[in-house]
Amino acid sequence: LPLPALGKGEYLEYVKPPAPYDPRVVLWQQKLKSLGIDIGKDGVDGKFGKDTQAATKAFQTLANKQRGAIAPITVDGVVGPQTLARAAVVHPA
């Protein structure tokens, strides 16, 4: 699955409701879902709310447990370069 592209200094992170639609969040939610991570009752909606934040933390925790992980990534629920780099190499079990 394609991953969202972020410009220098850009991040995807929790936005208080009503969170705006962002097509990059759709890509991220689809990646999480493909990994079997629960993204919440709203599913792939393109909004980075509390459910997507929790799912991102779950991904970051999973990625840190992955065999052969080079360096741990921060479990903060924010999608930045570190998380995207790991997402590029984490595949469904």
C-alpha positions in Angstrom: 0.0 0.0 0.0 1.2 3.5 -0.7 2.1 5.6 2.3 1.4 9.3 2.8 4.0 11.8 1.6 5.0 14.4 4.1 7.0 17.5 3.4 9.9 18.6 5.5 8.7 19.3 9.0 5.2 17.9 8.3 3.5 15.4 10.6 0.1 13.7 10.8 -1.3 14.0 14.3 -4.4 14.1 16.4 -6.7 17.1 15.7 -9.5 18.0 18.0 -13.0 17.4 16.6 -14.1 18.3 14.1 -10.9 17.0 12.5 -10.5 18.0 8.8 -10.4 15.4 6.0 -6.9 14.7 4.8 -6.2 12.2 2.0 -2.8 11.5 3.5 -4.7 10.2 6.6 -6.7 7.9 4.4 -3.5 6.3 3.2 -2.2 5.9 6.7 -5.5 4.5 8.0 -5.5 2.0 5.1 -1.9 0.9 6.0 -3.0 0.4 9.7 -6.0 -1.6 8.6 -3.9 -3.8 6.3 -1.8 -4.6 9.3 -4.8 -5.7 11.3 -4.7 -2.8 13.6 -8.1 -1.5 14.8 -8.7 2.0 13.5 -12.0 2.5 15.3 -15.7 2.6 14.6 -15.4 5.3 11.9 -13.0 3.2 9.8 -11.1 4.9 7.0 -12.5 8.4 7.2 -9.5 10.6 6.5 -9.7 12.2 9.9 -6.9 12.0 12.5 -9.0 11.6 15.6 -8.4 9.7 18.9 -9.0 6.3 17.2 -6.3 6.9 14.6 -4.0 8.3 17.3 -4.5 5.1 19.3 -4.0 2.9 16.2 -0.8 4.8 15.4 0.5 4.1 18.9 -0.4 0.4 18.5 1.5 0.4 15.2 4.5 2.1 16.8 4.5 -0.5 19.6 4.2 -3.3 17.1 7.0 -1.9 15.0 9.3 -1.7 18.0 8.7 -5.4 18.7 9.3 -6.5 15.2 12.2 -8.9 14.8 15.3 -7.2 13.4 14.2 -3.7 14.2 17.2 -1.4 13.9 16.3 1.3 16.3 13.2 1.9 18.3 10.7 4.5 17.2 8.9 6.9 19.6 5.5 5.7 20.6 3.7 9.0 20.6 0.8 8.6 18.1 2.3 11.0 15.7 3.1 10.0 12.1 6.4 11.5 11.1 9.5 10.4 9.1 10.5 7.8 11.7 7.1 6.1 11.7 6.7 6.2 7.9 10.1 4.7 7.4 9.2 1.8 9.7 5.8 1.5 8.0 7.5 1.0 4.7 9.0 -2.3 5.9 6.3 -3.6 8.2 4.0 -6.0 6.4 0.9 -7.9 7.5 1.6 -11.1 9.4 
